[in-house]
Amino acid sequence: MRADEAAHQKCRCNGIRAASMCRSHRRLHRIVATVFSRFPFKPETAVSKEQDSKFMISFAGVLALLFGITIGIIVLAHFMTPKHDVAAEAELKKVATRTAPIGAVITDPALLVKVTAKAARAPLAAEQVYATVCSACHDGGLLNAPKSADKAAWSARKAAQGGVDGLTASAIKGKNSMPARGGNPDLSDDEIKSAVELILKKAGA
């Protein structure tokens, strides 16, 4: 009797477990069915392929349209941009030349030596010095300068200055309205002296 009761008890336990498992299975099936009902699986069909093809054709058309618009803008900009004006460039160069600074500041001692170095030249003759420096005033007596033909004036000056050397020193230094070296700083002492001797010769002093 005890064996029968044990078997019966075991059978009851198996039945309870089976019922519980069935309820779990049913619950799982309901969850799966709910998921698939909300997110149904749709296999690829001929209609979806056609839609994809239409989309790709439309997308390619949009890209082609944008490319065409870009090319059109580039061509339009090319025609709207003013062409290079050679005459205007020449005028700009003239303006730049006219407005260029007349000098430059040099601070390098080596360059200063090159700039200030005087070019070697042959000495000027007395007639050349007189024609370029002295004649403007001494030919006509401009600014109260003694005329080159005024013997009395030059004789007095010669005596007052102590001869040719004194007159030469006065001409080198400058006197009254006459600037130093007659206004030409490039003239040497010998060139000034030769011009003074020429004036005295002209005056007969």
PARO-190634 format. One record per residue (C-alpha): residue number from 1; residue in one letter; y, x, z. Coordinates in steps of 0.2 Angstrom, whole numbers, padded with zeros to 4 digits. Layout:
! PARO-190634
<node guza="NUM" gulum="a" Y="Y" X="X" Z="Z"/>
...
***
This chain:
! PARO-190634
<node guza="1" gulum="m" Y="0000" X="0000" Z="0000"/>
<node guza="2" gulum="r" Y="0011" X="0014" Z="0003"/>
<node guza="3" gulum="a" Y="0008" X="0021" Z="-0014"/>
<node guza="4" gulum="d" Y="0013" X="0005" Z="-0022"/>
<node guza="5" gulum="e" Y="0029" X="0003" Z="-0012"/>
<node guza="6" gulum="a" Y="0034" X="0021" Z="-0017"/>
<node guza="7" gulum="a" Y="0030" X="0018" Z="-0035"/>
<node guza="8" gulum="h" Y="0040" X="0002" Z="-0034"/>
<node guza="9" gulum="q" Y="0055" X="0011" Z="-0026"/>
<node guza="10" gulum="k" Y="0054" X="0024" Z="-0039"/>
<node guza="11" gulum="c" Y="0055" X="0011" Z="-0053"/>
<node guza="12" gulum="r" Y="0070" X="0003" Z="-0045"/>
<node guza="13" gulum="c" Y="0079" X="0019" Z="-0045"/>
<node guza="14" gulum="n" Y="0075" X="0023" Z="-0063"/>
<node guza="15" gulum="g" Y="0081" X="0006" Z="-0067"/>
<node guza="16" gulum="i" Y="0098" X="0008" Z="-0058"/>
<node guza="17" gulum="r" Y="0100" X="0025" Z="-0067"/>
<node guza="18" gulum="a" Y="0097" X="0017" Z="-0084"/>
<node guza="19" gulum="a" Y="0109" X="0003" Z="-0081"/>
<node guza="20" gulum="s" Y="0122" X="0016" Z="-0075"/>
<node guza="21" gulum="m" Y="0119" X="0027" Z="-0090"/>
<node guza="22" gulum="c" Y="0120" X="0012" Z="-0102"/>
<node guza="23" gulum="r" Y="0137" X="0007" Z="-0094"/>
<node guza="24" gulum="s" Y="0144" X="0025" Z="-0097"/>
<node guza="25" gulum="h" Y="0138" X="0025" Z="-0115"/>
<node guza="26" gulum="r" Y="0146" X="0008" Z="-0118"/>
<node guza="27" gulum="r" Y="0162" X="0015" Z="-0110"/>
<node guza="28" gulum="l" Y="0161" X="0030" Z="-0121"/>
<node guza="29" gulum="h" Y="0158" X="0020" Z="-0137"/>
<node guza="30" gulum="r" Y="0173" X="0009" Z="-0133"/>
<node guza="31" gulum="i" Y="0185" X="0025" Z="-0131"/>
<node guza="32" gulum="v" Y="0178" X="0032" Z="-0147"/>
<node guza="33" gulum="a" Y="0181" X="0016" Z="-0156"/>
<node guza="34" gulum="t" Y="0198" X="0014" Z="-0149"/>
<node guza="35" gulum="v" Y="0203" X="0032" Z="-0155"/>
<node guza="36" gulum="f" Y="0196" X="0029" Z="-0172"/>
<node guza="37" gulum="s" Y="0205" X="0012" Z="-0174"/>
<node guza="38" gulum="r" Y="0222" X="0020" Z="-0170"/>
<node guza="39" gulum="f" Y="0219" X="0036" Z="-0180"/>
<node guza="40" gulum="p" Y="0207" X="0030" Z="-0194"/>
<node guza="41" gulum="f" Y="0200" X="0044" Z="-0205"/>
<node guza="42" gulum="k" Y="0204" X="0041" Z="-0223"/>
<node guza="43" gulum="p" Y="0195" X="0051" Z="-0235"/>
<node guza="44" gulum="e" Y="0204" X="0058" Z="-0250"/>
<node guza="45" gulum="t" Y="0204" X="0046" Z="-0264"/>
<node guza="46" gulum="a" Y="0211" X="0046" Z="-0282"/>
<node guza="47" gulum="v" Y="0226" X="0037" Z="-0276"/>
<node guza="48" gulum="s" Y="0231" X="0051" Z="-0264"/>
<node guza="49" gulum="k" Y="0228" X="0064" Z="-0277"/>
<node guza="50" gulum="e" Y="0240" X="0054" Z="-0289"/>
<node guza="51" gulum="q" Y="0253" X="0053" Z="-0275"/>
<node guza="52" gulum="d" Y="0252" X="0072" Z="-0272"/>
<node guza="53" gulum="s" Y="0254" X="0075" Z="-0290"/>
<node guza="54" gulum="k" Y="0269" X="0064" Z="-0291"/>
<node guza="55" gulum="f" Y="0277" X="0073" Z="-0276"/>
<node guza="56" gulum="m" Y="0274" X="0090" Z="-0284"/>
<node guza="57" gulum="i" Y="0282" X="0085" Z="-0301"/>
<node guza="58" gulum="s" Y="0297" X="0078" Z="-0291"/>
<node guza="59" gulum="f" Y="0299" X="0093" Z="-0281"/>
<node guza="60" gulum="a" Y="0298" X="0104" Z="-0296"/>
<node guza="61" gulum="g" Y="0311" X="0093" Z="-0305"/>
<node guza="62" gulum="v" Y="0323" X="0095" Z="-0290"/>
<node guza="63" gulum="l" Y="0321" X="0114" Z="-0290"/>
<node guza="64" gulum="a" Y="0324" X="0115" Z="-0309"/>
<node guza="65" gulum="l" Y="0340" X="0104" Z="-0306"/>
<node guza="66" gulum="l" Y="0346" X="0115" Z="-0293"/>
<node guza="67" gulum="f" Y="0343" X="0131" Z="-0304"/>
<node guza="68" gulum="g" Y="0352" X="0123" Z="-0318"/>
<node guza="69" gulum="i" Y="0367" X="0119" Z="-0307"/>
<node guza="70" gulum="t" Y="0368" X="0137" Z="-0301"/>
<node guza="71" gulum="i" Y="0367" X="0144" Z="-0319"/>
<node guza="72" gulum="g" Y="0381" X="0131" Z="-0324"/>
<node guza="73" gulum="i" Y="0392" X="0137" Z="-0309"/>
<node guza="74" gulum="i" Y="0390" X="0155" Z="-0314"/>
<node guza="75" gulum="v" Y="0394" X="0152" Z="-0332"/>
<node guza="76" gulum="l" Y="0409" X="0141" Z="-0327"/>
<node guza="77" gulum="a" Y="0416" X="0155" Z="-0315"/>
<node guza="78" gulum="h" Y="0414" X="0168" Z="-0329"/>
<node guza="79" gulum="f" Y="0425" X="0158" Z="-0341"/>
<node guza="80" gulum="m" Y="0438" X="0153" Z="-0327"/>
<node guza="81" gulum="t" Y="0440" X="0171" Z="-0321"/>
<node guza="82" gulum="p" Y="0455" X="0179" Z="-0330"/>
<node guza="83" gulum="k" Y="0451" X="0194" Z="-0342"/>
<node guza="84" gulum="h" Y="0457" X="0211" Z="-0338"/>
<node guza="85" gulum="d" Y="0475" X="0213" Z="-0344"/>
<node guza="86" gulum="v" Y="0478" X="0231" Z="-0351"/>
<node guza="87" gulum="a" Y="0496" X="0228" Z="-0352"/>
<node guza="88" gulum="a" Y="0498" X="0222" Z="-0334"/>
<node guza="89" gulum="e" Y="0488" X="0238" Z="-0328"/>
<node guza="90" gulum="a" Y="0500" X="0249" Z="-0338"/>
<node guza="91" gulum="e" Y="0515" X="0240" Z="-0329"/>
<node guza="92" gulum="l" Y="0507" X="0243" Z="-0312"/>
<node guza="93" gulum="k" Y="0505" X="0261" Z="-0316"/>
<node guza="94" gulum="k" Y="0523" X="0263" Z="-0321"/>
<node guza="95" gulum="v" Y="0528" X="0254" Z="-0305"/>
<node guza="96" gulum="a" Y="0517" X="0265" Z="-0294"/>
<node guza="97" gulum="t" Y="0525" X="0280" Z="-0303"/>
<node guza="98" gulum="r" Y="0542" X="0274" Z="-0299"/>
<node guza="99" gulum="t" Y="0539" X="0270" Z="-0281"/>
<node guza="100" gulum="a" Y="0529" X="0286" Z="-0278"/>
<node guza="101" gulum="p" Y="0536" X="0297" Z="-0264"/>
<node guza="102" gulum="i" Y="0547" X="0311" Z="-0270"/>
<node guza="103" gulum="g" Y="0540" X="0324" Z="-0258"/>
<node guza="104" gulum="a" Y="0526" X="0327" Z="-0247"/>
<node guza="105" gulum="v" Y="0525" X="0335" Z="-0229"/>
<node guza="106" gulum="i" Y="0516" X="0351" Z="-0229"/>
<node guza="107" gulum="t" Y="0510" X="0358" Z="-0212"/>
<node guza="108" gulum="d" Y="0497" X="0371" Z="-0218"/>
<node guza="109" gulum="p" Y="0506" X="0389" Z="-0217"/>
<node guza="110" gulum="a" Y="0496" X="0395" Z="-0232"/>
<node guza="111" gulum="l" Y="0502" X="0380" Z="-0243"/>
<node guza="112" gulum="l" Y="0519" X="0383" Z="-0236"/>
<node guza="113" gulum="v" Y="0519" X="0401" Z="-0243"/>
<node guza="114" gulum="k" Y="0513" X="0395" Z="-0260"/>
<node guza="115" gulum="v" Y="0526" X="0382" Z="-0261"/>
<node guza="116" gulum="t" Y="0541" X="0392" Z="-0255"/>
<node guza="117" gulum="a" Y="0536" X="0408" Z="-0265"/>
<node guza="118" gulum="k" Y="0548" X="0410" Z="-0279"/>
<node guza="119" gulum="a" Y="0542" X="0413" Z="-0297"/>
<node guza="120" gulum="a" Y="0546" X="0430" Z="-0303"/>
<node guza="121" gulum="r" Y="0559" X="0430" Z="-0317"/>
<node guza="122" gulum="a" Y="0569" X="0442" Z="-0327"/>
<node guza="123" gulum="p" Y="0587" X="0445" Z="-0320"/>
<node guza="124" gulum="l" Y="0601" X="0436" Z="-0328"/>
<node guza="125" gulum="a" Y="0614" X="0445" Z="-0338"/>
<node guza="126" gulum="a" Y="0632" X="0444" Z="-0331"/>
<node guza="127" gulum="e" Y="0637" X="0432" Z="-0346"/>
<node guza="128" gulum="q" Y="0622" X="0420" Z="-0341"/>
<node guza="129" gulum="v" Y="0627" X="0419" Z="-0323"/>
<node guza="130" gulum="y" Y="0646" X="0416" Z="-0327"/>
<node guza="131" gulum="a" Y="0641" X="0403" Z="-0340"/>
<node guza="132" gulum="t" Y="0630" X="0393" Z="-0328"/>
<node guza="133" gulum="v" Y="0639" X="0395" Z="-0312"/>
<node guza="134" gulum="c" Y="0656" X="0402" Z="-0313"/>
<node guza="135" gulum="s" Y="0664" X="0395" Z="-0329"/>
<node guza="136" gulum="a" Y="0665" X="0377" Z="-0323"/>
<node guza="137" gulum="c" Y="0678" X="0381" Z="-0310"/>
<node guza="138" gulum="h" Y="0686" X="0398" Z="-0316"/>
<node guza="139" gulum="d" Y="0689" X="0393" Z="-0334"/>
<node guza="140" gulum="g" Y="0701" X="0379" Z="-0330"/>
<node guza="141" gulum="g" Y="0706" X="0383" Z="-0312"/>
<node guza="142" gulum="l" Y="0696" X="0368" Z="-0305"/>
<node guza="143" gulum="l" Y="0698" X="0365" Z="-0286"/>
<node guza="144" gulum="n" Y="0711" X="0379" Z="-0285"/>
<node guza="145" gulum="a" Y="0699" X="0392" Z="-0291"/>
<node guza="146" gulum="p" Y="0708" X="0407" Z="-0299"/>
<node guza="147" gulum="k" Y="0707" X="0406" Z="-0318"/>
<node guza="148" gulum="s" Y="0696" X="0420" Z="-0326"/>
<node guza="149" gulum="a" Y="0711" X="0425" Z="-0336"/>
<node guza="150" gulum="d" Y="0724" X="0426" Z="-0321"/>
<node guza="151" gulum="k" Y="0726" X="0445" Z="-0319"/>
<node guza="152" gulum="a" Y="0738" X="0444" Z="-0305"/>
<node guza="153" gulum="a" Y="0727" X="0432" Z="-0295"/>
<node guza="154" gulum="w" Y="0712" X="0443" Z="-0297"/>
<node guza="155" gulum="s" Y="0721" X="0459" Z="-0294"/>
<node guza="156" gulum="a" Y="0727" X="0452" Z="-0277"/>
<node guza="157" gulum="r" Y="0710" X="0446" Z="-0272"/>
<node guza="158" gulum="k" Y="0702" X="0462" Z="-0277"/>
<node guza="159" gulum="a" Y="0715" X="0472" Z="-0266"/>
<node guza="160" gulum="a" Y="0713" X="0460" Z="-0251"/>
<node guza="161" gulum="q" Y="0694" X="0460" Z="-0252"/>
<node guza="162" gulum="g" Y="0692" X="0479" Z="-0254"/>
<node guza="163" gulum="g" Y="0687" X="0480" Z="-0271"/>
<node guza="164" gulum="v" Y="0671" X="0473" Z="-0281"/>
<node guza="165" gulum="d" Y="0660" X="0475" Z="-0266"/>
<node guza="166" gulum="g" Y="0671" X="0464" Z="-0255"/>
<node guza="167" gulum="l" Y="0673" X="0451" Z="-0269"/>
<node guza="168" gulum="t" Y="0654" X="0451" Z="-0271"/>
<node guza="169" gulum="a" Y="0651" X="0448" Z="-0252"/>
<node guza="170" gulum="s" Y="0664" X="0434" Z="-0252"/>
<node guza="171" gulum="a" Y="0655" X="0426" Z="-0267"/>
<node guza="172" gulum="i" Y="0638" X="0428" Z="-0259"/>
<node guza="173" gulum="k" Y="0644" X="0420" Z="-0243"/>
<node guza="174" gulum="g" Y="0655" X="0407" Z="-0251"/>
<node guza="175" gulum="k" Y="0674" X="0404" Z="-0250"/>
<node guza="176" gulum="n" Y="0685" X="0389" Z="-0249"/>
<node guza="177" gulum="s" Y="0677" X="0376" Z="-0261"/>
<node guza="178" gulum="m" Y="0665" X="0388" Z="-0268"/>
<node guza="179" gulum="p" Y="0648" X="0386" Z="-0261"/>
<node guza="180" gulum="a" Y="0637" X="0402" Z="-0257"/>
<node guza="181" gulum="r" Y="0631" X="0411" Z="-0272"/>
<node guza="182" gulum="g" Y="0641" X="0399" Z="-0283"/>
<node guza="183" gulum="g" Y="0629" X="0385" Z="-0278"/>
<node guza="184" gulum="n" Y="0613" X="0393" Z="-0285"/>
<node guza="185" gulum="p" Y="0603" X="0401" Z="-0271"/>
<node guza="186" gulum="d" Y="0591" X="0409" Z="-0283"/>
<node guza="187" gulum="l" Y="0604" X="0422" Z="-0289"/>
<node guza="188" gulum="s" Y="0601" X="0439" Z="-0282"/>
<node guza="189" gulum="d" Y="0615" X="0450" Z="-0275"/>
<node guza="190" gulum="d" Y="0615" X="0461" Z="-0291"/>
<node guza="191" gulum="e" Y="0617" X="0446" Z="-0302"/>
<node guza="192" gulum="i" Y="0632" X="0440" Z="-0291"/>
<node guza="193" gulum="k" Y="0640" X="0457" Z="-0292"/>
<node guza="194" gulum="s" Y="0638" X="0458" Z="-0311"/>
<node guza="195" gulum="a" Y="0647" X="0441" Z="-0313"/>
<node guza="196" gulum="v" Y="0661" X="0447" Z="-0302"/>
<node guza="197" gulum="e" Y="0663" X="0462" Z="-0312"/>
<node guza="198" gulum="l" Y="0663" X="0452" Z="-0328"/>
<node guza="199" gulum="i" Y="0677" X="0441" Z="-0321"/>
<node guza="200" gulum="l" Y="0688" X="0456" Z="-0316"/>
<node guza="201" gulum="k" Y="0685" X="0463" Z="-0334"/>
<node guza="202" gulum="k" Y="0690" X="0446" Z="-0342"/>
<node guza="203" gulum="a" Y="0706" X="0446" Z="-0331"/>
<node guza="204" gulum="g" Y="0710" X="0465" Z="-0334"/>
<node guza="205" gulum="a" Y="0711" X="0468" Z="-0315"/>
***
